[in-house]
């Protein structure tokens, strides 16, 4: 999708963060956090919430605002600004969908970052941290999505990643995450249902995106095209459990799945796109 030429963007939901020292990981708990982040990478809900919060050593810099990301031109030409534009649109969309909605924020980092879930590195991929209710993204992941995982890429594929993680925030803030077994694995596990629902929520936003207006009453985005939807579906397929397992270990082991197959990730994205968030009942079907 491309941003409407006349759209003004509020970039306040997104900041850049860096570090001026290396991560000083202290104790087995922090190591477990790192391991869980890596294990739950690739657009997945951050499982580090299961072991509680924590911080890493070193001095964390304050987030730097994206003050240059206020125009559609900037959002259409810069990944950072595109994320800022997507965040503004997503925030507006979900505020109208969820009673008592509370927002989230996106932190862009390079290399490594400390979070409410512990220390993370670029190897984590994009993730949502439930304890601090924040999305973390190293945008170098988008290169990996194309070069390592075979996605076609494109602006909507990049925004799909943010929309998926925003979906995890909706799950956390509305209580959907409460009481489910996030350690279970397999095609019908709670872990997979959670991921597929986040894909569905991402699709719901895409389906409505060309109707969402900014604070000035101007549409954020132009109408989505079939080619752009194909890019988003390519990204969803690229991070399916079966496809990753086939490429990394040469065989598929469904009993270990935590995110869902490529086919199911695409399917639930389209269910959300066509039916909106009310259609995203992955926990209410016998087999998602």
N, C-alpha and C positions, 0 to 999 in steps of 0.2 A: 504494500500500500504506500501511497505517497501522501504527504501532508498538503492540505489545501493552501494555496499561495497566500491567502489572506488570513490564515490562522495565526494567532499569537499563542505562544506556549509559555506556561509557567513551569520553570525547571526546578522548582524548590523541592520536589520529591526525590531528586537524584543528586548525589555528591560524589566527588572523587576522594579517595583516601590512600595514603601511602605510609611507609614506615621508614624510619632512619636508622633502625638497627635490625638485626636478624631476629627471628623468632627464637625465644628461649623457652623451649617446651619443658615444663616441669612436672614430673610425676607420671605414673601410668595412666591416670585419668585423662590428661591432655593427649597422650599418645593414642588412647582409645578414641578420643574425639577426632583426631586427625584420621585414624583408620576408618571410622564410621563415615566421615565426610567423603573420603575417597570411595568407599564402598557404595555410597548412596548418590554418587555424582551423576551427571548427565541428565539434567532437568528433573531430578528427583527431590522429594521432600527431604530435608536434612534430618537424618536419624540421630544426630548428636543431641537433640533434645531429650533423648532417652537417658543420657548420662548427666544431664544438668548443665548449668552454665559454667563459665570459666573464662579466664583471660590468659594471654601469653605474655612473656616478658618483653622488655623493650618499650620504647616510648612511641605510642600511637599518635600520629598526626591527626588533627581535626579534619573533618570532611571539608573539602573545598567546593563551593557552589559552582554550578555550571552556568555562570552569568552570561556566557555567549550564546546560550541555547534558548533564545526567546522567539525565534522566527521559524517559519516553515522551511525557508531556504536552508537554515542551519540543520534542521531535523532531516531534511532530504539528502544532505551531503556528508553528515558526520554520524558515526555510530553512537557516540556518546549522546549527541543531541537527539538522535532518533529514539534512544531509550528514554530520554527526558520527555519527549513528546508522547511516547507510548504510555509512560507513567501518568502523565497528566490526563490522558484520555481514559486510561483504566481506572484511575481514582474517581473521575467523574461518573463513569459507567457504574461502578460498584456502589457508589454512594446512593444511586437511584435504585439499586436492586436489593440492598440489605438494610433492614431496619436497625438503627443503632450502629451503623457502619463506623468502623474506625480504620484509619488509613495505615499504610505502611510506607517504607522508604527504600530506595535502592542505593547501594554503595558500590561504586566502581573501584576496583583495585587492580594493582599490578603485582604479580609475584606472590604476595602473602598479606594476610590481614588478620587482626584479632576480632573476635565476635563474641556475642553472648553465649555462643555454643563452643567457644574455644578457638584455637588457632586454625586457620585454613590457608591453603596455598592454591596456586593456579590449577593444580591437579584436581582440585575439588569439582571443577565445573561450576556453573551457576547453582545457587542453592538458597533456600529460605531457612532462616534460623528462628524457630518458634520462641525461645526465651526473650530475644530482643525484637522480635516481630519485624525483621529486616531482611531484604533480599540482597545477596552479594553476587557480583558478576565481575569476572575478569574477561574483558571483551576479546582477549586472544582466543577464547573458546570458540568464537564464531569461525575462526580459521580452521580449527580442529574439526568443527562440524562438517566443513566441506572436505578438507584434505584427508582426515582420518576416518570419518564416518560416512562420507559419500553424499551428504546433503547437497542440493543444488544451490543452497544459500539464498540470498535476496533479502530485501528489507522486511518482508512479512515473516520470513523464517526467523530473523533476529528478534522481531517484536513478539513472535509466538513464545520464545523462550521466557521473556519477561511476563507475558500473560499467564503462562503456565505457573511460574513461581508466585505470581499474584494470586492465582487460584489456591495455592497452598496457604497463603495468608487468609483468604476467605474461609478455608476449612478450619484453620486454627482459631480465628477470631469469632467464628460462629459456633464453635464447639463440636464440629464434625470430627475433629481429631480425638476428642475425648473418648476414652473407653474402647478404642480399637486396638488391635494387636499389630503394632507396626514392626514387630520382629518376625512375623509370619511370612512365609514365601510361597510361591506357586501361583498359577494363573488366576485362581479364585480367592487369593489371600487378601486380607485387609490392606496390605502394602500396595498391591497391584490396583485394588479398587480406588485407593487414595490417589494414585498417580493418574489413572484413567479419568477420574473425576476432574483433576486439575487440567488435563488435556481438554475435557469437555467444557470446563469453565473458560479456557483460552479460546475455544471455538465460539462460545457464546459471545465473548467480547468482539471477536472478528466479525461475527454476523451482524452486530449492531454498530460497529465502529464508524461506518460512514454516515450514521445518524446522530452521533454524539457531538455536542457543541461545547465550545470553550466558554469562559466567563463573559465574553463579548457577544455570545450568541452566534458565533461563526463555527461552521463544521471543522473539526480537526482534520479529517482525512477524506480523500477522494474515494469514490466507490471502488471496492476491491474487485480485482479481475480474477478470472479463472486461473491464469498463469501464476498469480500471486498466491492463491489458495494452494495450487500445486506445490509451490515452494514451501509453504508451511507444512503440508502433508509430507513432503520429502524430509523435512527436519524431524517430524514426529516419527517417521519410519526409521530414520537413521539411528535413533536412540532406543529402538525396541530391544527388549532383552534377547530375543532370538537372533536378531541380526548382529548384535554385539558379541554374543557367545559364539556364533558361527565364525566371525572374523577373528576372534581372539583365542578361542580354544578348539576350533574346528568341529564342534558338536553343540547341539542344543540340549539343555537340561531344564525343562520347564519347571521342575519342582523347586528350583532355586530362584525363579523369577521374582523380582521386586517392583518392576515397572510396567510389565505387560508387553505383549508381542507388538511388532511393527503394525500388523493388521489392526489390532485392537486399539492402538494409540491413534491411528488414523480414523478408525471408525468412530471413536468417542469424540474426537475433535469435530467431526462432521455432525454428529448428533447435537452437540452444543451449538454449532454454527446454524443449523436448521431449526432447532427447538428452543434455544435459550437455556439459561441456567436451571429452569424447572425440569428440564429433560435429563439432567445430569445425575440421575439416581443410581449410581454404580453400586451402592450398598443394598439396593432393593431388588436386584436381579439375581437369578440363580447363578448365572455364569456371566461375568461382565465381558 
